[in-house]
Amino acid sequence: MYINLVVEIEVLAKPDMNAKEEAEARALLDCFLWAEIDKPTRNETIRIRRAGNKSLRLPDALIAASAITLNATVLSNDPHLRDYQWPGYAAQPCKPPS
């Protein structure tokens, strides 16, 4: 499973996060592979944003573009990412822990 810097920032930017929660979040983030925002990912992000469909903000467009360039499926309960339609993009909802 991959994440990119957008996910890291979104997870760690929680306003009321205490030191223990931050340490746990960082430990969890370290379990993932990192998707670099390289030139192909940047170009795909530009295509998504240039398409005139502003349903994805820049952070979500970066996540979608990372998944497309890695041929990966996005796991998200966020309707903007889960329901987004774009060639080569796939998403499915996260299942809550049992």
N, C-alpha and C positions, 0 to 999 in steps of 0.2 A: 504494500500500500504506500502511496505517495502523498506527500503534502508539499505545499510551496510556502514561501514567506508570508503570503497573505493569510493563510490559515494560522501560522505561528502568531502573527500580529493580532489577529482577531481573538485567538484564545488567550493570549497574555495581556491584552489591553482591557480586561475586565476591571472596572473602576475600583471595586471593593475587594479585590483579590488580596488575601493575606499571604504571608511568606510561605506557610505550609502548602496552601493551594497552588501557589506559583511553582514551588519545587515539584509538586506532584504533576502539574501540567507540563513542566519542562521535561520531566522523566518520561511522560507519555509521548510527547512530541519526538523525543529521541528514539522512540521505537519505530518510527516511520522512515522510509526512504525520502530523500529530498528531491523535488522536481525543480530544477533550475529554471529561471525565467530567461531562457536563452533566445537567440534570434528567431528561430522558428515559432517559439511560443509568443514572443512579442509580435511577430507578423500576424499570427492567428488572432491575437487579441485586437490588433488594429482592424483586421477584417470584420471581426464581430462588432466592434464599436462603430466602424464606418458604415455598416449595413443599414444604419438609420433606425434600427430597432434598439431603443434605449432601455429595454426591459431589464438588461443586465448593467449594473453599475460596474465601474472599472475593476474593483476587487473580484467580483463574481465573474467578469469576463476573463480575468487572468486565471482564475480557477478552471473555468471551462476550457480555455485555450491550452492550459497545461494538460488537462485530461485528453484533449484531442491529439496533441502532439505525442503523447505517450500511449495512445490507443487504450486509454483506461476509462473506467466507469466512475462517475462522481457519486459518492454516497452522501446524501444530504436530505434533511427534512425541510430545508428552506424551499418554499414553492418556486422562488425565482430560479434556483438551480435545478431542482427536481423536475420541473415542468418545461424547462427551456428546450426549444427545438432549433437544431442547427446541424448541418451535414457533418457527420463524424462524431457527434456528441451523444453520449449516453449517460443517463443518471438513474438512480433508483433510491428509494427512501432508506434511511437507516432504521434498523429494527431496535426498539428500546431493549435494554438489558432485562433478562427475565428474573 
